[in-house]
């Protein structure tokens, strides 16, 4: 029996629906196991996935080099290959410079903080006593002395040496994956034109011309939203961190490197990130100088207001205009499903969901309703 004959049977649609329902039920009842299997399989492709992500992140810079610096090179392949290599070299040198500048300050800040830990505990206790909050806050339970803290760390290490060794092995494996991913990303970005042509050829062979055009439009728009958000979020985070470091240095505050790094990183987290970074920085400064902590909180509020009303609109424009409720839902769901990565990408995913709903789902429903409304009068006339 041919498949076309089978499709014409009266029971065919019911059978497809029943089988689909059974498969969906099995997947939902075993969702954890299914997800673990997917994660395990994806683990084998971790270097390739990392390579694709890194190539995607560096691609805007390579396009800029191609359009601005190497535009006079006549051969397209050579122009793009040189642009891609220079883009990767630029990113690596920039990261090396930033790490070389920030890490020493960060290490010194952590050393100073650890060395003065007992004094900070005493100062915090004095602050609690002065504000008569000792019945609400017990510093001894919140913090131990630096000596007891180190003893606790040593005991923890000795009791969990097997887990530490296993974690170290995982870290080593992750580093190898990153190195392989970096190498693959260079090759992928240099071969972007051929890869894109291959994917386009496959889609044209599988789908009709109209469907292919729709898919291509959808991918281009998603790419525009995602790349625009990632690039300008990184720029924004670095800019906010630099402004914070300059202000703290001018005011003579301590732990400039450590707090500025925290501010820059947490600024990448939508909605709640700046609040978390500001509270962490204020708490650290509170242990050293309460006046500096108050000045820091005021400055952070001013900086985040400036960021929200000036810097963000200048960088992002109106391309990511999404309702706050949808962003909040995307943050919660993304965090539950994909952890930190889901939180960081909540806004572009929310923007993609928003335009898919408005431009595709809602539009299709409205067209269907218009057709139905036109058919109803004709039936009534009959």
N, C-alpha and C positions, 0 to 999 in steps of 0.2 A: 504493500500500500504506500502510495506517495504521500509526502508530507502535506502537500496542498489538499489532498483528499481528506487527510486526517483533520486538518484545520476546519474543514467544512462540516464536520460532525457536530451534532447538537450538544453533545456532552463535552466538547473540547474546551470551551471557555470555562465551564465549571471545574473541569479537572485542573486546568492551569491555576485557577484561583485557589483551589483546595491545596494543591502542591505548594504554591507560594506561601499560603498561610502556615502550612506545616514547617516549611524551611524557616520562615520568620520566627515561628514559635521556638524551634530548636535553637536558633541563633540567640534569641533574647534570653532564654532560660540558661544558656551556657555562655553568656556574653563575656564573662571574665576569662574563661578558658580560651574562647575564640580570640579575644584581645591579646592574651599572652602568646598564643601561637603566632599572631600577626607580628607582634613585637620581636619574637624570637627569629622569625624569618627575615624581618627587616634588619636585624642585627648583622646578618651576613652581608648586607648591602650598605652598611654604615659608611665606609669610605666613599662609595659612590654618591650616597645621599649628601654627605658633607661636601663632596666636590661640587655637586650641583648647587648647593646653597652658597658656598663661597664664590663660585663663578657668577651666580645671580647677583650677589652683593657687590662684586667688583665690576660687573658689566656697565653700570652707569658711568663710572669713572673712565673706563676704557672707551666708551662712546664719546665722552667729552674730549679725551685725548685725540681720538680719530677726527672729530669735527673741528677742533680748534688748533691742535699742534701739528698733526700730520696730514692735514687736509690736502697739501700740495703733492703728496706721494700718489702717483698715478695708479699703480697696481693695487687693486682693492685688497687682495689677500695679504700682501706685504704690509699695507697700511694698517689693516686690522690686527695682524699678528704682533707688529711692533707696539701698537696701542695697548693690546692686552698685556704684553710682557711689562711694559713701562707702568701700567696701572698696578699690577701686582707688586712690582718693585717699590712703587710709591707707597702703597699700603703697608708693606712690610717695614720700610724705613720709618714711616710715620708711627707705626705701632712700637717699633724699637725705641724711637725718640721719646714717645710718651711714657713707655714703661721705664726707660732709663731715667727719666725725670721724676716720675711719680713714685716708683717703687722705693728708692732710697728714702724719700720723705715719709712714705708710708711705714717703712720699717722703723725709722727713727721715732715716728709718732707712737707706734705700738710699743717700742722699747721704753719710751718715756712714760707712757700710760701704765705699763706693767710695773715699772720701777717706782712710780708714785702712787700705786694702787692703795696702799695703806693710808696715805695722807688723804686721798680722795674719799675713802670710806669714812675717815674721821670728820672731814669737812661736810660730807653728806649727812652724817649723824648730827653734827652741830646745827646744820640747816633744819633738820627735822625737829630737833629740840627747840630751836628758836621759833619755829612756826607752830609748836605744840601739836605735832602730828605723830608723836611716838606711839600713841595708842592705836593709830591706823597703819603705820608702817614700821616694821621691825627690820632694821638694817642688817642685823646679825643673820637673820634668815634669808634676806635677799642677797647679801654679799658675805663672803668669808674673807679673811686676810689673805694677802698674797702668798704667805707661807703655806697656809692650809689649802689654798687653791692649787699650788704646785704639787702638794702631797696628793690631793685628789686626782690631779692629772696623771701622776706617776702610777697610782693604784689602778686607775682606769686603763692605762696602757698595758700594765702587766696582766690585768684580768681579761683584756680583749685583744691580746696579741694576734690571735688567729684571724679575727675579723680585720685587724689593721693590715696584716699581710695580704689578705684577700682583697681589701680595698686598694692597697698599693699596686697589686697586680692589675686590678681594673683600671687604675689611673694610668699605668704603663700601656695597657691595651688601648685606652682612649687616646693617649698621645700618639701612638702608632697610627691609629685611625685618622687623626688630624693631619699627620704628616702625609699619609697616603691621599687623604682628601684634598690637601693643598696641591699636591702634584697633579692629581686628576682634574682639579678645578682649572689649572693652567691649560691643560690639553683641551678640556671642554670649552673653555672660553675662546681659545684660538680656533677651534673647529665649530664655532657657533653657527656660522653660515651653512655649513654642510649638514649639521644636525637639524637646524631649522628647516632646511629644504627637504630632508628625509622625512621629518614628521609631517610637513605639509603634503608631501607626495602620498604618504600613507593615508592621511585623512581624506584627501581627494579620491583615493581609490575605494575607500570604505563608504563615504557619505555622498549624497547628491551635492550638486553645486550650491544650491540654496542652503542646505544644512551645513555645508563646509563654511560658507560665508558667515553664517550665524555663530558657529563654533569659534571661528577665527576672531570675530568681533568680541565675543565673550572673553576669550583668552587675553586679547590685547587690553581690554578694559581692566580685567583683574590684575594683569601685569602692571599697568599704569598705577593703579591704586596701591598695590603692595610695594613696588619699588620706590614710588614716591614717598610712602610712609616710612619705610625702613631707612632710606638715605637721609631724609630730613630729620628723623628722630635721632639718629646718631649725631648729626650736626648740632641739633638742639641740645642734646645731653652734654656734649663737649663744651658748647658755648656756655651753658648754665654752670657747669663745673668750673670753667675758667673765670667767669664773673664772680662766682662765690670765692674762689681762691684769691683773686685780686682784692676783694673787699676784706676778707679775713686778714690778709697780709697788711693792708693799710691800717686796719684797726688794731694790729698787734696781737691777734688772737693765736692761741696754740692749736696744734694738730690741723694745720691748714691742709696738708696733703691728704691725710686720712679722711677728714670730713668732706673735702671737696670731691674725692673719689666716690664716697657714699652718695653725695648729692647728685653727681653726674649719672651714676648707675641707677639709682632709684628713680631718677627723673624719666627713665625709659619706661617705667611701669605706669600705665595710664590711670588717671583719677587718684589712686591712693599713694602712688610712688613719692611725689613731692612731700606729702604729709609724713610718710614714714622716714624719709631722709632728713626732713627738718627736725623731727622729734629725736632721732638718733644723735644728730649734731648738737642740738640744744642740751640733751642729757649729758653728753661728754663735756661740753663747756660748763655746764652747771656744776660739775664736780671740781672744776678748776677756778672759775670766776663766774658767779651768778649774774653779774652785770653784763658780761660778754654773752652769756646765754640769752638774756633778755634782748640785747641788741641783735643777736643772731636771729632770733625768732621774728623780730620786726622786719629785719632785712629779708628774710626768707619769704615772708608774706608779701612784701613789696615786689621781690623778684618774681615770685610765682604769678602775681597779678600782671606784672609786665610781660611775663612769658605767655600768659593766657590771652591777653588782649593785644599784644604787639608782635612778639616773636613768632608765636604759632601761626597767627593769620598771615604774616609775611612769608613764612616758609611753606605752609600747607595750602593757603588760599581757602577756597570753598570746596575743594575736591573731596574732602573727607567729612562733609557735613552730615553727621549722624546724630540721632537723638540720644540724650544722656541715658535714657532707660535701656535702649538697645545696647549701648556700650557696656552698661553695668551687667546686663544679662550675659553678654559675650565674655566679659571678664570672669564671671562666676563659672559659666559652663566651660570656657576655655581652660581655666585654672584646674577645674575638676578633671577634665579629659587629658590635657597635655601639660599640666604643671606650669612652670615659669614661662615656657615658650608660648603656651596658650594665652597667658596673661599679656605678654609683650605684644602678641599679634592680634589682640582682641579687637582693637579699633579698625584695622584694615579688613579683618574678617567680618566685622559688623557692617562696614561700608559695602562689602561685596554682597552680603546677605540682603542689605537694604535695597541695592539696585536690582538684584535678582528678583526680589519680591515685587518691586514697583514696575520694573520694565518687562518682566517676563510673566510671572504668575498673575499679578493683578491685571496686567494688560490682556492676557489670554482669557481670564475670567470675564472681563468687561466686553471683549469681542464676542465671547460665547453668549453672554446675556443679550447683547444687541441683536445677534442672529435670532435668538429665541423670541425676543420682543417683536421682531419683524414677522416671524412666522405665525404668531398668535392671532393677529387680525385676519389673516388669510383663512385660518381654520374656522374662525368665528363666522366669516362670510359664507363659507361652505355649509 
